[in-house]
């Protein structure tokens, strides 16, 4: 098994923002549906490494929909997500936020 890397700033957007697709092309819903969920559901990947370096965050709604939505909308168990993802970010707060959205979903 190999790891799968998602570089948010180069593969998705430097300015991710919004919850739903109706909020714009850089929404949490689109990121979850097109990037996160397929990678996490793929059993060929040991870890999904999500790199936020170079990203200017546009609010908590993007993160909550992206990561909390994995539990609510994609029906993936929170522990499965937590064990499979690796968050790369300069901000420890960002990592904590993401974990809390997963746990609270």
C-alpha positions in Angstrom: 0.0 0.0 0.0 1.1 3.5 -0.7 0.3 7.0 0.6 -1.7 9.5 -1.4 -0.8 13.2 -1.3 -3.1 16.1 -1.7 -1.4 19.4 -2.0 -4.4 21.8 -1.4 -2.7 24.9 -2.8 -1.6 23.4 -6.1 -4.2 20.8 -6.7 -7.3 22.6 -5.4 -7.0 26.2 -4.5 -4.8 28.7 -2.6 -8.0 30.3 -1.4 -10.5 27.5 -0.3 -13.7 29.0 1.0 -17.3 28.3 1.4 -19.3 25.3 2.5 -21.4 24.3 -0.5 -20.8 24.2 -4.3 -23.3 27.1 -4.5 -20.7 29.2 -2.5 -18.2 28.9 -5.3 -15.7 26.6 -7.0 -13.4 26.4 -4.0 -16.0 25.0 -1.6 -15.6 22.4 1.1 -18.3 20.3 -0.5 -16.4 20.1 -3.8 -13.1 19.4 -2.0 -14.7 16.6 0.0 -16.5 15.0 -3.0 -13.7 15.3 -5.5 -10.6 14.9 -3.4 -11.0 13.7 0.2 -13.7 11.1 0.0 -12.3 9.2 -3.1 -8.9 9.1 -1.5 -10.0 8.0 1.9 -12.4 5.3 0.5 -9.6 3.9 -1.7 -8.2 0.9 0.1 -5.0 1.0 -1.9 -3.9 4.0 0.0 -2.4 3.5 3.5 -2.4 7.2 4.4 -3.9 10.3 2.8 -1.5 13.2 3.4 -3.3 16.6 3.1 -0.8 19.4 2.8 -2.1 22.9 3.6 1.2 24.8 3.0 0.7 27.8 0.8 -3.0 27.9 1.5 -4.8 31.1 2.8 -7.8 29.7 4.7 -11.1 31.3 4.0 -13.0 30.3 7.1 -14.2 27.4 9.2 -17.2 26.5 6.9 -14.8 25.1 4.3 -13.0 22.9 6.8 -16.2 21.8 8.6 -17.9 20.8 5.3 -14.8 19.1 4.0 -13.9 17.0 7.0 -17.1 16.9 9.1 -18.9 16.1 5.9 -16.9 12.9 5.5 -18.7 11.6 8.6 -22.2 13.2 7.9 -22.5 12.9 4.1 -20.0 10.2 3.1 -20.9 8.0 6.1 -17.2 7.3 6.9 -16.5 6.4 10.5 -14.7 9.2 12.4 -11.9 6.9 13.7 -11.3 5.5 10.2 -10.8 9.1 8.9 -8.5 10.1 11.9 -6.4 7.0 11.4 -6.1 7.4 7.6 -5.3 11.2 7.3 -2.2 13.1 8.0 -2.6 16.9 8.1 0.5 18.9 7.1 0.1 22.5 8.2 2.3 25.1 9.9 -0.6 25.9 12.2 -1.3 23.4 15.1 -4.7 25.2 15.4 -5.6 24.1 11.9 -4.9 20.4 12.8 -6.9 20.7 16.0 -9.9 22.3 14.1 -10.0 19.6 11.6 -9.9 16.8 14.2 -12.6 18.5 16.2 -14.9 18.8 13.1 -14.4 15.1 12.4 -15.1 14.1 16.0 -18.1 16.4 16.4 -19.8 15.5 13.1 
